[in-house]
């Protein structure tokens, strides 16, 4: 069944079925349609990263060179393990966001490059740690590093990458940027611990869920964008605008990730669909489905999520319940509203080639299938 959502940017989005979108800053006369069956967004043009990647091409090549140089170590397992994960990242969205934010804010020099590389190292370090905690089998379409080199090596190489990130931040010579990214590293760790302690909580509220993903995912997007603004010498109001853009983009990105875990395919996801379900992880699609099925499916959810006693057929049943109750629909609706809010934050900046490219990034975050 194909369900479509239409969100005009200049209207107030009304909460639907208990899903509360962010406060609106809607400005563009522009329509976004989210098709739940195909997970596509149709706007004035298909969302794509092509424009942003073209604009940032030379900068990102320089960032890649920095990343390669700082992965080097006389301990052979460190570059081998780091390269296994980093080489699987084709888009490098977070460092790309740092570059784009800096250029949008008027940067003309290369001060943002080291910060962008640091952002990628922070992100990669958290992935290495997460995969160990979650016992993940795949990451970015590859066998998870801890299954090849072992959990201890993965954790320690993650620590190495954190250290490299801080070396790059110090090398960038910006105390405000160092403060932003150091704070982000702390907030991400807090978010991961909060998620771990509430991972199988069937009574988790939507507010706490959003608090978790705001910390574990959206904070690094926000910090990446704000650090880029700082490197460009942007005034406080533009720093705040880019931080808002990054945070709302990160929230949309994570919400779509959570929906894709129940609706995507491993060939495009780069990981196994259903991992969140098998781990009993309380994400928004699951929380909404449990609330909407109520007593009729309570025993099913207790067995599969609380006790994690699952059969091969249980994931398909859970996925069917999410479609039937509109849980996936509502999750994508909330993601779309955050993308709208992210784009509205860019009104602080004059029109130039970078602004529509960042707007496309927000649309892409909702439209993607991986």
N, C-alpha and C positions, 0 to 999 in steps of 0.2 A: 504494500500500500504506500503510495507516494503522498507525503504530506508536505505542504509548502507554507512557509512563514514569510510574510511581507512586512518589513519594518521601514516606514518613512522616517527619514532623519529628523524632520521638524516636528514630530509629534511626540507626546509622552508615551512611553511604553508602559502598558498596564500590566501589573503582576498577574501571571497566569498559573493557576494550579500551585500556588505557593512558591513560585520562582520569582525572586525579586531582582530585577536588573538594576544596574547602578544609576545614580542620579544622572539625568540627561544634560548634555551640553550639545544639543543637536542643531546643526547649522546648515548642512548641505542639502540642496534640493536634489535628492539622489535616492534611489530605491535599492534595497538589498533583499534578495529572495533566497531563502535557505530551503533546499529540497532535502528532506530528511532521508529519503531512500538512497539518494546518490551523494549526499553530503557536498553539494555544490552551492556556490554563491554566484548569482548572476547580477551584475551591476551594469554600469554603462559599458564596461568591457570586461572580459574574463580576467579574474585576478591572477596576477603573475608576478614573479620576482625578477623577470627579465630586465625591466627598466632599472630597478635598484642595483642588480648585479652588474649591469653595464656601467652605471655611474660610478660604482665603487670598485670596479675591476682592478685598477692599478693599486689602489689602497689595499685591497684584500690580498693581492699577490704579495705585497710587502708584509702584511700581517702573517700570511702563511710562512714566509721566509723566517720571520721572527719566531714563530711557533716551532718550526723545524730546528732552528739553532738552539733554542732553549730546552728542547727535549733531549739534547745530547747529554750523555753521562758516561763515565768510564765503567759503570756497572751495566753490563749488556742487557739485563732483563728490563731495565728502566726504559730505554728508548724503544725496545721491541714491544713491550706491553703498551706503552703510551701510543705508539704509532698504530697499533692494532685498533684502538678505539678512535683516535683522532682522524686517521685516514678514512674512516667510515663516514665522516661528517662532510657532506657535499655542500651544504648551504652555509654553515657557520652563522646562524641567524643572530646570535647574541653579539659577537664581534662586528658583524655587519651593521647591527643597530647602533653600536658605538660610533662607527665611522659615519653612518648616515646622520646621526644626531649632531655630530661635530660639524659636518659640512652644512647641514641645514642651519646651524647656529652661526655660520660664517667662518669656520676654520679654514685657513689657507696653508697651514704648515702641517707637519707630520706628528704633532704632539699626541694625537689620538691613537697612533698605531700601537704603541706599547700597551696602552690601556685596553685596546681591543684584544690583543694577544693574551693579556692577563685575564680578561673575561672568559675567553675560551678555555684557559687552563682551569679556572675555578669551576666552570661548568663540567669539564671532563673529569675533574677530581670528584665532584659530587656524583657523577654517573658511576664511576668505579666503586665508590662506597655504597651507593644505592643497590647496585647489582649484587653485591655481597649480602647486604641486609635482606634483600628480597629473593635471593637465590634465583635470579633471572637466568634464563637459558640463552636468550638472544639479545643483542644490542646493536642497533643500526644494521640489521641484516647479517651480523656476524655472531659466531659463538661468543658468549660473554667471556671477558678476559679471565675471570676467576675460575672458569672451567678449564682453561688452558694452563695458566700459571699458578693457580691456587688462590684462595682467599687472602692469605697473609700478604702475598706479593701485590695483589690488586689494591689492598688497603694502603700499603706502604708507598706504592707508586702514586696513588692518589694524594698522599701526603707530600710527596716530592713535587707534584704539579701545583699544589697549593703554595709550596715554598717558592717555586719558580714564578708563580703569579705575583707574589709579593715583591720579589726581586724586580720584576718588570714594572710594577707600580712605583716602587722607589726610583727606578731609572727614569720614569716619566717626569719626575720632579714636581708633582702636583700634590701638595698635602690634602687639599679638599677632595681630589679624586681618590687618593689613598684612603681617606676616611670613608667615602661612599662605598668603595668596594670591600673594605674591611668590615664595615657594618653589614653589608649584604652577606658576606661569608658567615657572620654570626647568626643573622636572621634565618638563612637557609638551614643551618644546623638545627636551630630551634624548631623550625617547621618540620624537619625530618623526624626529630625526636617526638614532637607532638603527634605526627602521623603514626609513628610506630606505637605510641601508647594508646592511640584510639583506632588502630587499624581495623579491628574487627567489631567495633562498637555499632550495633544495629540501631542504637538510639541517637547516633551522632546527628546534630542539627545542621541545617544548611549553613548557618552562620559560622559554626566551627569548621565545617568543611572548607568554606571560602577563606577562613583565617589560615588554614593549613596550606592551601594552594597559593595564597597571596605570599606566604613566607617561602615555601619550598620552590616555587617556580617563578611567580611574578616579580619577586624582589630582585632577582638577577636581571631580568628584562628592564626593570625600572632603574637599577643601578647602572646598567650598561648604557642606557640612554642619557641618564644624568651625568655620568662621567664624561661622555662625549661632549655634552654641553659645557661642562666645566673646562675641558681642554680647549674649547673655543673661546673661553672668556665670556660666556653668555651671562647676562644679568639674571638676578634671582627669579624673576617671573618666567623667563624662558627655561631656566633650569627646572622649575616646578612643572611647566607645561610638558617638557620632554620626559620628566619622571612619570607624570600621569599617563602619557602616551605609552611608555614602556610597561607600566604596571597593568594597565587595562589590556594591552596587547598580550602580556603574559597570562593573565586570567583567561582571556579568550583561547589562547593556545592550549592551556592545560585542560579546560573544559572540553575542547574538541578531542584532545588526547584521550580523555576519559570516555567520551562517546565512542571513539574509534576502537577502543578495546573491546567493545561489544558489537561493533558493526563493520570493522575493517577486515582485511585479509592479510595473512602473513607475508604474501609476496610483495605487497605494497607497504605494509607497516614497518617491516624490518625487525619485527618481533612477533611473538605468538599472540594472536588475539585471545582474549579470555584470561590473560595472566592476572589481571586485577581480581577477577571472579575466583580463580583457583586459589589465590592468596587470601581471599576473604577481605579484600581491601574495600573500605567504605568510600566509594566515590559517588558523585551526585547522581548518575544514572541509577545506581543501585539503591541509594537512599530514597529516590523518588519512586522507583518501582516497588520497593518494600512498603512505602507509605500508601501507595495507591492500590495495592492488592490486598492490604489489610489482613484480617483474620483468615481469609480464604487460603492464603499461601504462607501463613506464618510458619507452619511446620517445615515447609520447604526451605525457607530462608534460614531458619534456626539450624537445620541440618547442614546446609551447604555453606553458610557464611559463619555462623557462630561455632559450630563443631567442625566445619570443613570436611564433612563426610560426603564426598561427591562421586558421582558416576560419570561416565563419558557423555551421557545424554543431558546432564544437568545444565551445562553451559548453554546448550541450544534452547532449553526450556527457559532459562533466565533471560536469554536474548529475546525470545518471543514475548515474554512478559513485559520487557522494556519497550518493545515496539507497540504492543497492544495497549499499554497504559499511557503511552506518549512520553515516557521518561526520557528517551533519546531526543525526541522532539523538543522537550523543554530544556534539556541541557544545551542543545545547539541554539535554541532561542536565546538563552542567557549569554552564550558565547557571542552571538551576533550583536547583542546589545552592548557588550563590552567593546567589541570592535568599533561600533558606532561612537562610543564614548572616547575611545582612543583617538579616532580621527578628528573628533571635535576639538581635542586638546591642541591640535596643530594650527588652529585658527590664530594662535599667538604669533605665528610666523608669516612673513610675506610670501606670496606665491613665487616659487622657483622650481627648478627641475627636481629637487630633492623631496619637496612636500608631496606631490602626487605619487612619487615612488614609495614613500612611507605609508601613504593611504592604501596603496596596493598591497603593501605588506600586511596591513590589518585585515583586508579582505582575504588575502591568501591564507592567513592564520585560521580563518573559519572554513574556507573552501577545501583545504588540503585533505588528502586521503592517507597521508603518512606523517 
